[in-house]
Amino acid sequence: MAKPPVERGRRAYERAEYAAALREWSAAASAGDPEALYQLGLLYARGHGVVPNLADAAAYYQRAAERDHAEAQHQLSLLHLDGFRVKRPTSFTQWYEAAAERDKETAERNRELLFPNGLQVHQDPAEALRWSRAAAEQGIADAQANTGLIYARGIGCEQNYEEARRWYVLAAEQGNAGAELGLGILYANGHGLEKSLETAAGWYEKAAQRGNAAAQVALGLMYRAGQGVARDIAKAAEWFDKAAEQGNARAQYNLALLALDDEEKPRNVFAAETLLRHAARQDFVPAALRLAQLYEAGEASVPNLIEAAKWYRVAADAGDAEAQFCLGRLYARGDGVARELSEAARWFEKAAEQGIPAAQVNIAAFRLQGTGVARDAQKAADWYRRAAEQGQTTAQLRLGFLYLAGEGVPRDPGAGLEWLHRAADAEDPEALTALAVLCARGENVAQDFARAEALLQQAAEVGYPPALLQLGHLYAQGHLEDAEGGAATRCYRAAAEAGHLEAQRILASNYLNGHGVPHDAAAAALWFRRASEQGDAGAQFQMAVMYCTGVGVVPNLVEAVKWYRRSAEQRERCAQYNLAVMLLKGQGASQDAEEAFGWCYAAAEQGLAEAQFQLGELYRSGLGTAEDVAAAAEWYERAAAQGNLEAAARLHLLRGIRAG
């Protein structure tokens, strides 16, 4: 007895004879056979014997679904639920785009001939619900679970947890893991029924035992948190591991977190790194963010800022606000990427728009200073306001200053003080210090040194060096009573020991000159060195002078040259001149007239009369440069104009020689 075409097509398909299956099913489909129509849809969905095209698959599913084919109804629902369009170029799409550029009308006719159903399936939530429910009513368990999901999320309909639960229960009775997961979610969140984490855990476990990866992750999370089940990190890891073996990115991420912070096992950073990379490559944004943080902090070995920037960008491009802020920070510093302030501003602004207070503060500062973006004080004030309203004390402080100055906002001392007080009430030491300075000066408030002292003491108690510096000023100026004596020095010393540069400079100067303390050149040298090591050009110059003169230190011309050079590189003109003199004489370094000329020129350009005279001497004698009497005369004139008598004498001599 001859088998019907549908059965012959099935046998051919099982033998991977797709062309034969296509012929048989096409013949049956032309007669309206729903099973044949459904099987043709599967061929186009899978690309077996035909060019794969979900739009063609949907057309066949549609015809079968209209003939009450349950599986076709379910597949059609899934296509309409998510929609489909070609995301990657195919040979046809590339041909079509090229042909359309030359002759769009002809290209379109050819497309319609080859793909009469188009190349995409439009997302249609209403159709998805219609066909999912139709299949569900015919008892298809996957469709029942899917219908429950649609109602639970309100896709193409009003959210209806009661209906969702009804369909989930029907599917669960058939052993559908997706429905069991759905019921777990309803109970875990109390959607449409009384919240019960224990019941949720029970449904999750049923689905997890059937191999549902999402349920395995959910159950793992419950074991890790001790919600609905007794807390058990080992069981959490076991369920995460099962889901991770299926390639579930969320499970891989959570396993990585356990590897980094497992209470029961040693920390395994390398395993965590591997798991995070697997999850991040699946575009799981939290994994990309954590991986970037791992590389930035050097948790695996040493910091790898290039890798950190790469993964921050992945998460930032996906819209993660924290990653956007961190990427902006890397661009601002030039860490792992080329320093680009415009890129830093762009990412800060993206993160700021998502409400990250630190990003709002940063983009406000960029706007106020015109860093990487056009300067706009009004926009700066707006960003500070947004962060300030979230309780960010730095923003409250900066906004207060803007109101006091009338910058970006109308001047309003009342509003400015209110914002400063809000930051101070949160015990922000900078705000406490700022208010204290206003009280001491009597700016916008009544002058009150006692109030200033109390505020500064409060800020100093949390180790804020600028508060100690200001206290030192008040004692030094006699505004506060100093019963024991030496209070100013104690405050300056405490600030200096905490690394405050200005306090170090003041302390050094006071010891050198005997202001408020006994003269102590060695102590002065100690504090000048501390300030020098922080890069202060003035302190570096002073250290060089002390090494030259042997004041407070053992004379050492090599050290003198070292410190003069560091100061000179920061454009300290006296250091540039002194370095030039030492290089000319070969003191503390090999004699080098050419380098000496360069430093002398730099100091002369900055208007130092002694350097201008010396530069004239170098041009006149051709030392370190080509002899040039005219240039010498020009520099003598500049120096003489500033009252340098030697330059005036040399200029007079030159003019006499020319006249003779």
C-alpha positions in Angstrom: 0.0 0.0 0.0 1.4 3.4 -1.1 2.3 5.8 1.8 0.8 9.3 1.7 3.1 12.2 0.6 3.5 13.6 4.1 4.9 10.2 5.4 7.1 9.8 2.4 8.5 13.3 3.0 9.1 12.4 6.6 11.0 9.3 5.7 13.1 11.2 3.1 13.9 13.9 5.7 15.1 11.3 8.2 17.5 10.1 5.6 18.7 13.7 5.1 17.3 13.6 1.6 15.9 17.2 1.9 15.2 17.8 -1.8 13.0 14.7 -1.9 11.2 15.7 1.4 10.6 19.2 -0.2 9.0 17.6 -3.3 6.7 15.4 -1.2 5.6 18.0 1.2 5.2 20.6 -1.5 2.8 18.3 -3.3 0.8 17.7 -0.2 0.9 21.4 0.8 -0.6 22.4 -2.6 -3.6 20.3 -1.6 -3.8 22.2 1.8 -2.4 19.5 4.0 -1.6 21.3 7.4 1.1 18.9 8.4 2.9 19.3 5.1 2.6 23.1 5.4 4.1 22.9 8.9 7.0 20.6 7.8 7.8 23.0 4.9 7.9 25.8 7.5 10.5 23.8 9.5 12.6 23.3 6.3 12.8 27.0 5.7 13.5 27.7 9.4 16.3 25.2 9.4 17.6 25.8 5.9 17.4 22.1 5.0 17.3 21.8 1.2 16.2 25.5 0.8 17.7 28.9 1.4 17.0 29.6 5.1 14.5 32.3 5.6 12.2 32.7 8.7 9.8 34.9 6.7 9.1 32.0 4.4 8.9 29.7 7.4 6.3 32.1 9.0 4.2 32.0 5.8 4.0 28.2 5.8 3.3 28.2 9.6 0.5 30.7 9.0 -1.2 28.6 6.5 -0.9 25.5 8.7 -2.0 27.4 11.8 -5.1 28.6 10.0 -5.9 25.0 9.5 -5.6 24.4 13.3 -2.2 22.8 13.3 -1.2 23.2 17.0 2.6 23.1 16.5 2.5 25.5 13.7 0.4 27.9 15.8 3.1 27.6 18.5 6.0 28.2 16.2 4.2 31.2 14.5 3.6 32.6 18.0 7.3 32.4 18.8 8.2 34.2 15.6 5.7 37.0 16.3 6.8 37.3 19.9 10.4 38.3 19.1 10.2 39.3 15.5 13.1 38.6 13.1 15.1 40.4 10.6 18.4 39.6 8.9 21.1 40.9 11.3 24.2 39.8 9.4 24.9 40.3 5.8 24.3 37.2 3.6 25.3 36.8 0.0 21.8 37.7 -1.1 21.5 40.8 1.1 24.9 42.0 -0.1 23.9 41.4 -3.7 20.5 43.1 -3.1 22.1 46.2 -1.6 24.7 46.5 -4.4 22.0 46.0 -7.1 19.6 48.5 -5.4 22.3 51.2 -5.6 22.3 50.7 -9.4 18.6 50.0 -10.1 16.4 49.8 -7.1 13.2 48.9 -9.0 14.7 45.9 -10.7 16.4 44.8 -7.5 13.1 44.9 -5.7 11.4 42.8 -8.4 14.1 40.2 -8.2 13.8 40.2 -4.4 10.1 39.6 -4.6 10.6 36.8 -7.1 13.2 35.1 -4.9 11.7 35.9 -1.5 8.0 36.6 -2.0 7.5 36.6 1.7 10.2 39.1 2.4 13.2 38.7 4.6 11.8 39.6 8.0 9.0 38.7 10.4 7.5 41.7 12.2 7.2 41.6 15.9 3.5 41.5 16.7 2.6 40.9 20.4 -1.2 40.6 19.7 -0.6 37.9 17.0 1.9 36.2 19.3 -0.8 35.9 22.0 -3.5 34.9 19.6 -1.5 31.9 18.2 0.1 30.9 21.4 -3.3 30.7 23.1 -4.7 28.7 20.1 -1.9 26.2 20.5 -2.2 26.1 24.2 -5.9 25.3 24.0 -5.0 22.3 21.9 -2.8 21.1 24.8 0.7 21.9 23.6 2.6 22.2 26.8 5.3 24.6 25.5 2.5 26.9 24.1 0.8 26.8 27.5 4.0 27.8 29.2 4.6 30.5 26.6 1.0 31.8 27.0 1.6 32.0 30.8 4.7 34.0 30.1 2.9 36.4 27.8 0.2 37.1 30.4 2.8 37.4 33.2 4.7 40.1 31.3 1.6 41.7 29.7 2.9 41.2 26.1 0.2 42.3 23.7 -2.4 42.3 26.5 -3.0 43.6 30.0 -0.7 42.0 32.6 -2.8 39.2 34.2 -1.1 37.0 36.8 -4.2 34.9 37.3 -4.3 33.9 33.7 -0.5 33.4 33.7 -0.8 31.0 36.7 -3.6 29.1 35.1 -1.6 28.4 31.9 1.6 27.7 33.9 -0.3 25.1 36.0 -1.7 23.3 32.9 1.8 23.1 31.4 3.4 22.1 34.6 1.0 19.2 34.9 2.6 18.0 31.7 6.0 18.3 33.2 7.0 21.5 31.4 10.1 23.0 33.0 9.5 26.4 31.6 6.1 26.5 33.3 7.6 25.3 36.6 10.1 28.1 36.4 7.3 30.6 35.7 5.4 29.4 38.7 8.5 29.8 40.8 8.8 33.4 39.6 5.2 34.1 40.5 5.6 32.8 44.0 9.0 34.4 44.6 7.6 37.8 43.8 4.0 37.4 45.1 2.5 38.1 41.7 -1.2 37.4 41.8 -0.9 35.2 44.9 0.7 35.2 48.3 4.4 35.5 48.2 6.1 32.2 49.3 9.8 31.8 48.8 9.6 28.2 50.0 7.0 27.3 47.3 9.1 29.2 44.7 12.1 27.2 45.6 10.1 24.0 45.2 9.0 24.9 41.7 12.5 26.1 40.8 13.9 22.7 41.9 11.4 20.8 39.8 12.4 22.8 36.7 16.1 22.6 37.6 15.9 18.8 37.9 14.6 18.8 34.4 17.7 20.7 33.2 16.2 24.2 32.9 19.3 26.4 33.2 17.4 29.5 34.3 15.7 27.6 37.1 19.1 26.2 38.1 20.5 29.7 38.4 17.4 30.9 40.3 17.7 28.0 42.7 21.4 28.6 43.1 20.7 32.2 44.0 18.2 31.1 46.7 20.7 28.7 48.2 23.4 31.4 48.2 21.1 34.0 49.9 19.3 31.5 52.2 15.9 32.5 50.8 13.2 29.8 50.8 15.9 27.2 51.6 18.6 26.9 54.2 21.7 28.8 53.1 24.1 26.4 51.5 27.0 27.8 49.4 28.0 24.3 48.2 24.5 23.6 46.8 24.4 27.1 45.2 27.7 26.3 43.5 26.4 22.9 42.4 23.3 24.4 40.7 25.3 27.3 39.2 27.8 24.7 37.8 25.0 22.7 36.2 23.7 25.8 34.4 27.1 27.0 33.5 27.8 23.6 31.8 24.9 24.5 29.5 26.6 27.8 28.7 24.3 30.0 30.8 26.1 33.3 31.2 24.3 34.3 34.4 25.4 31.0 36.0 29.0 31.5 34.9 28.9 35.0 36.3 27.6 33.8 39.7 30.1 31.0 39.8 32.8 33.6 39.2 31.5 35.6 42.1 31.7 32.6 44.4 35.3 31.9 43.2 36.2 35.4 44.2 34.3 35.3 47.5 33.6 31.8 48.7 33.4 31.5 52.4 34.2 27.8 52.3 37.0 27.7 49.7 40.2 29.6 49.0 39.8 32.5 46.6 40.4 31.4 42.9 40.9 34.5 40.8 42.0 32.6 37.7 38.9 30.5 37.6 36.8 33.6 38.1 38.6 35.3 35.3 37.9 32.4 32.9 34.2 32.3 33.9 33.7 36.0 33.6 35.3 36.0 30.1 32.9 33.2 29.0 29.9 35.1 30.3 31.1 38.5 29.0 31.6 37.0 25.5 27.9 36.2 25.6 27.2 39.9 26.2 26.2 39.4 29.8 26.8 43.0 30.9 27.4 42.4 34.7 30.2 39.9 33.8 31.8 42.4 31.4 31.7 45.1 34.2 33.2 42.8 36.9 35.8 41.5 34.5 36.9 45.1 33.8 37.1 45.8 37.5 39.1 42.7 38.0 41.7 43.8 35.4 41.7 47.4 36.6 42.5 46.4 40.2 45.0 43.7 39.1 43.2 41.0 41.1 44.6 38.3 38.8 48.2 39.5 38.7 49.1 43.0 37.9 46.7 45.7 36.6 45.9 45.4 32.9 44.3 48.7 32.0 44.1 47.9 28.3 41.9 44.8 29.1 40.0 46.8 31.7 39.2 49.5 29.1 38.1 46.9 26.6 35.5 45.3 28.9 34.3 48.6 30.3 33.6 49.6 26.8 31.6 46.4 26.1 29.5 47.1 29.2 29.3 50.8 28.5 28.2 50.3 24.9 25.4 48.0 26.3 24.2 51.0 28.4 25.7 50.1 31.8 25.9 53.4 33.7 28.7 52.3 36.1 30.8 51.1 33.1 30.2 54.3 31.3 31.5 56.3 34.3 34.6 54.0 34.7 35.4 54.3 31.0 35.1 58.0 31.2 37.6 57.9 34.2 40.1 55.9 32.1 39.9 58.4 29.2 40.3 61.3 31.6 43.5 59.7 33.0 44.8 58.1 29.9 44.8 54.7 31.6 44.5 51.8 29.1 43.5 54.2 26.4 44.9 57.4 24.9 44.0 60.4 27.0 41.0 62.0 25.4 39.1 64.5 27.5 36.3 64.8 24.9 35.7 61.0 25.1 35.9 61.2 28.9 33.2 64.0 28.9 31.1 61.9 26.5 31.0 58.9 28.7 30.7 60.9 31.9 27.6 62.6 30.4 26.1 59.2 29.4 26.5 57.9 32.9 25.3 61.2 34.4 22.1 61.0 32.3 21.4 57.6 34.0 21.7 59.2 37.4 25.2 58.3 38.5 26.1 61.1 41.0 29.9 60.9 40.6 29.5 61.1 36.8 27.2 64.2 37.3 29.9 65.8 39.4 32.6 65.0 36.8 30.6 66.3 33.8 29.7 69.4 35.8 33.4 70.1 36.5 34.2 69.5 32.8 31.5 71.9 31.8 32.6 74.5 34.3 36.2 74.4 33.2 35.6 73.8 29.5 37.5 70.5 29.7 36.7 68.2 26.7 33.5 70.2 26.1 32.5 73.8 25.5 32.5 75.7 28.8 28.9 76.2 30.0 28.5 77.3 33.7 24.7 77.0 33.5 24.9 73.3 32.4 27.6 72.8 35.1 25.2 74.2 37.7 22.4 71.9 36.4 24.5 68.8 36.7 25.7 69.8 40.2 22.1 70.3 41.2 21.1 66.8 40.0 23.9 65.2 42.0 23.3 67.5 45.0 19.6 66.5 45.1 20.8 62.9 45.4 22.8 63.8 48.5 26.2 64.0 46.8 28.1 66.3 49.2 30.8 67.4 46.7 28.0 68.6 44.3 26.2 70.4 47.2 29.4 72.2 48.0 30.2 73.2 44.4 26.6 74.3 43.8 26.8 76.4 47.0 30.0 78.1 45.7 28.3 78.8 42.3 25.4 80.5 44.1 27.8 82.5 46.2 29.7 83.6 43.1 26.6 84.0 40.8 28.3 81.7 38.3 25.9 79.7 36.1 23.1 80.7 38.4 21.8 84.1 39.7 23.9 85.1 42.7 22.0 84.0 45.8 24.1 83.9 49.0 21.1 82.4 50.9 20.8 79.5 48.5 24.6 79.1 48.5 24.8 78.9 52.3 21.9 76.4 52.3 23.7 74.0 50.0 26.9 74.4 52.0 25.0 73.7 55.2 23.5 70.6 53.7 26.9 69.2 52.8 28.2 70.2 56.3 25.3 68.5 58.0 26.4 65.3 56.3 29.8 66.0 57.9 31.6 66.6 54.7 35.0 68.0 55.8 35.5 70.2 52.8 32.1 71.8 53.4 32.8 72.3 57.1 36.1 73.9 56.2 34.5 76.2 53.6 31.8 77.4 56.0 34.6 78.0 58.6 36.5 80.2 56.2 33.4 82.2 55.5 32.8 82.6 59.2 36.4 83.7 59.7 36.3 86.2 56.9 32.8 87.4 57.6 31.7 86.7 54.0 27.9 86.3 53.5 27.7 85.6 57.3 28.6 87.5 60.5 32.3 87.1 61.4 32.5 84.5 64.1 36.0 83.0 64.9 34.6 80.7 67.6 32.1 79.2 65.1 35.0 78.9 62.5 37.1 77.1 65.1 34.3 74.7 65.9 33.7 73.8 62.3 37.4 73.4 61.6 37.9 71.2 64.6 35.0 69.0 63.4 36.7 68.6 60.0 40.1 68.1 61.5 38.8 65.3 63.7 38.2 63.2 60.6 41.8 63.9 59.4 41.1 66.6 56.8 44.4 68.4 56.3 43.0 71.7 54.9 41.1 72.2 58.1 44.3 71.9 60.1 45.9 74.4 57.8 43.1 76.9 58.3 43.2 76.4 62.1 47.0 77.1 61.9 46.2 80.3 60.0 43.7 81.4 62.7 46.2 80.8 65.5 49.1 82.4 63.6 47.0 85.5 62.9 46.0 85.8 66.6 42.2 85.2 66.0 42.2 82.2 68.4 43.5 82.1 72.0 46.7 80.1 72.3 47.2 79.5 76.1 50.1 77.1 75.8 51.7 78.6 72.7 52.8 76.9 69.5 49.2 76.0 68.5 49.7 77.3 64.9 52.9 75.2 64.5 51.2 72.1 65.8 48.3 72.5 63.3 50.7 73.2 60.4 52.8 70.1 61.4 49.8 67.8 61.6 48.6 69.0 58.1 52.2 68.7 56.8 52.6 65.2 58.1 49.3 64.3 56.4 50.9 65.4 53.1 49.4 68.8 52.7 51.7 70.7 50.4 51.0 74.3 51.5 51.4 73.3 55.2 54.8 71.8 54.3 55.9 75.0 52.6 54.7 77.2 55.5 56.4 75.0 58.1 59.7 74.9 56.1 59.6 78.7 55.6 58.9 79.3 59.3 61.8 77.1 60.4 64.1 78.7 57.9 63.2 82.2 59.0 62.4 81.6 62.7 58.8 82.7 62.3 56.8 81.4 65.3 59.5 78.7 65.9 63.2 78.8 66.7 65.3 79.0 63.6 66.1 75.4 62.5 67.7 75.0 59.0 67.7 71.2 59.2 64.0 71.1 60.0 63.4 73.6 57.1 65.3 71.3 54.8 63.2 68.3 55.9 60.0 70.0 55.0 61.2 71.6 51.8 62.3 68.1 50.8 58.8 66.7 51.5 57.2 69.5 49.4 59.8 68.9 46.7 59.0 65.3 46.5 55.4 66.3 45.8 56.6 68.2 42.8 56.5 71.8 44.2 58.7 73.9 42.0 59.4 76.5 44.6 60.4 74.0 47.2 62.6 72.2 44.7 64.3 75.6 44.0 64.9 76.1 47.7 66.3 72.6 48.2 68.8 73.4 45.4 69.8 76.6 47.1 70.3 74.9 50.4 72.5 72.2 48.8 74.6 74.9 47.1 75.0 76.9 50.3 75.1 74.0 52.8 72.3 75.5 54.9 70.5 72.7 56.7 72.2 70.0 54.6 75.7 68.9 53.7 76.8 70.9 50.6 76.3 68.8 47.5 76.4 70.4 44.1 75.2 67.3 42.3 72.0 67.3 44.4 71.7 71.1 43.8 71.8 70.5 40.0 69.2 67.7 40.4 66.7 69.9 42.2 67.4 73.0 40.0 66.6 70.8 37.0 63.3 69.5 38.4 62.3 73.0 39.3 63.4 74.4 35.9 61.4 71.8 34.1 58.3 73.3 35.7 59.3 76.7 34.3 60.6 78.2 37.5 62.7 81.0 36.0 65.2 81.4 38.8 65.9 77.7 38.8 66.4 77.8 35.0 68.9 80.6 35.4 70.8 79.0 38.3 71.0 75.7 36.4 72.4 77.5 33.4 75.1 79.1 35.5 76.1 75.8 37.1 76.2 74.1 33.7 78.4 76.9 32.3 80.8 76.4 35.2 80.6 72.6 35.3 79.4 72.7 38.9 77.6 69.5 40.0 77.5 68.4 36.4 79.6 68.2 33.3 80.1 71.6 31.6 77.6 72.0 28.9 77.4 75.4 27.3 74.6 74.4 24.8 72.3 73.2 27.5 73.2 76.2 29.6 72.2 78.5 26.7 68.8 76.7 26.5 68.0 77.2 30.2 69.2 80.7 30.1 67.1 81.5 27.1 64.0 80.0 28.9 64.6 82.2 32.0 65.2 85.3 29.9 62.0 84.8 27.9 60.2 84.8 31.3 61.6 88.3 32.0 64.4 87.5 34.5 66.9 90.4 34.1 69.9 88.4 35.3 69.2 85.7 32.7 68.7 88.3 30.0 72.1 89.8 30.8 73.7 86.4 30.8 72.0 85.5 27.5 73.5 88.7 26.0 76.9 87.5 27.2 76.5 84.1 25.6 75.5 85.7 22.3 78.3 88.2 22.4 80.9 85.5 23.1 79.4 82.7 21.0 79.3 80.4 23.9 76.7 77.6 23.6 75.4 79.3 20.4 76.5 81.1 17.3 78.1 84.6 18.0 75.4 87.2 17.4 76.2 90.8 18.5 72.8 92.1 17.4 71.0 89.5 19.5 73.4 90.2 22.4 72.5 93.9 22.2 68.8 93.1 22.2 69.0 91.1 25.4 71.3 93.7 27.1 68.6 96.2 26.3 65.9 94.1 27.9 67.9 93.6 31.0 68.9 97.2 31.2 65.3 98.3 30.9 64.7 96.4 34.1 67.6 98.3 35.9 70.4 95.8 35.4 73.5 97.9 35.6 75.9 95.3 34.2 73.7 95.1 31.1 73.5 98.9 30.7 77.3 99.0 30.9 77.8 96.2 28.4 75.3 97.9 26.1 77.2 101.2 26.4 80.4 99.4 25.5 78.9 97.8 22.5 77.6 101.1 21.2 81.0 102.7 21.7 82.6 99.9 19.7 80.1 100.4 16.9 80.6 104.2 16.9 84.4 103.7 16.8 
